[in-house]
């Protein structure tokens, strides 16, 4: 079926192209376009993410070196640095944002039954942000708190099951993280795991009223009054499990309900953290294990910064930056989809490294990605140099 097709072509066949064409028509992306379409732009930028290209000139040189193969890769337009730069500046970034969201929906369905080390009846999310530093002389719109530095923040909501980003929001780096709770649409029954930067009782009470739950670290200066304590089975892991009320009048006005305060201790290092939640049904050890899963979003930020091209941008306008980031997210989710559909055991990093050197090979995709254990035989005709003889 895939005989003679390039690995890049087979990978792109996992994309819902009918959705892509619908989005291009929705935002009129190909208006006044004669040759280099939105699909050509997406494929070129996806190639850059898969192979680690550093600049538009780098993309142009690499693709022109395979000029005879571009038609079979799906790239119909002539690849040029200026043409790709204009496309990133002018084509609406929402095309690629909504396309990445459609891939996210597919990926979440594939990873919905992945096992976790904790039993949860509803979805659990990790919510955090990461900052990408920018030069103010090149990106004057990316203002930061420091007068000489620029940057943008990627506020991300990550589904813990499968490590799939479900929401990404851009903002200036000077915007405090807690403000993004206003942009969050609470999902009834879902659990939002956050760091203490999101401790704002008025916003947390809105989550509570919408039927959602939160698990987060407290601040040292938080003043509470204990109402009663829950029994603790294992003191090596749980220091205390209490139902508390806020003592300060302003805070209690913003959050008038009971809260749960749990001290979780690491028996090896002896370090303990205090968690605050409105979830009273889960066990204290389950809450501690759930908060440890918040580290997945830190790993996600580190992964995309190290292995995808989102720290050095191919354009300077907000539209070009958002286009590049959303296409990078689409590539990340596409690799996760292929990994699940082909039932591969390799990590996303291993798959990305394989793709980076096999895109122009005419090998069935499953054969290119699946690991095969090569057994060395002890026969005399083994193709190995014998250095020492008995």
C-alpha positions, 0 to 999 in steps of 0.5 A: 500500500505504501510502496514507493511513498516517502516517510514524510508523505505517509506521516502527513496522511495521518492528518485530517485534510478535510478539516484543514481544507475547511479551516482554510476556507473558513479563514479565507487563507488562500485568498489571492494565492496563486502557487504557495498555498496554506498546505504548502506552508504547513508542510514546509513548516512541519518539515522544519520542525521534524528536521530541526531547521534553524531559519527560513534560508535553511528550510529553502536550501534543504527542500530545494536539494530534494526538488524532484521529490517535493511534488510527491511530498505534497508541496506543489508551490515553489519553495522560497525564503521570501514566499515562506516569510510572507506566508507566515506574516500574512496567513491567519494563524487561527487556521493552524491553531484550530487545526492543532486543536482538531489533532488534540481532540483525536489524540485525547480520544486515543489516549483516553484509556491509558493507565495511570498509577491513580484511579480517577473518575474524571479528567485531570489537568496540569495548568502552568506557563513557560516563558520564551525570551525575545529581543525587544529590538526585534519583537517590540510587541513582546513586553516584559517586566524588565525594561531591557527584555522581551518575551512571550508566555505560553499558558498551557493546560495539559491532559495528564493522561497522555501528556496532550496539551488541550489549551495554549494561550499566548500573552506578554511575559509581564502578565501574571499567571493567575490572570489566565484562570479567567480564560479557563473554561471549567469542566465539571468534575475535572481536576486542575492541578496547579502551582501556588502562583494560581492561588486566588480565592475569588477565581478558585471559588468560581471553579468550585461553583462550576463543579470543578476541583483544584489541587495546588500548593499553598503559600507560607503566609496562608492563614486558616483555622482547622475545623476537623481532621481526617484520620491518617493511615500512614504517617510516613507519607501524610503529615496531616489531613484537615478541613479548614476555613480561611481566617482573614475576612477578605479571603473568607469573603472570596471563598466562604466554603470549607477547604481541605489541607493536606501535608504530603511528605517524601519519606526519603528526603524528608521534604514536605509540601502543603496542598490545598484542595476542594476535593474531599472524596479522594484519599490523601495519598491519591492527592499527593500522587496526583500533584506529582503528576503536575511535573508532566507539564514541566517535562512537556515545556522542556521537551518542546523547547529542546526538540522543536523550533519555538525558541528561535522564530522564523518571523518577527510579527505576532502572527508569524510567532503564533503560526510557528508555535501552533504548527510545532504543537500540531507536529508534536500531537501528530507524532503522539497520534502515530505512536498510538495508532501504530502501537509503538513503544518508542518515546516521542523523542526517539520517534522524532529522531527517526523522522529527522533522518528518514523523511525522504526514504521510501520505507513503510512507516511502521517498518521505519519506526518499529524497533527490531531487536537484532540478534548477533549469532555465534556462527563463524560467518558473523560479519564482525572483526575478531580481535583476539583469538583463543 
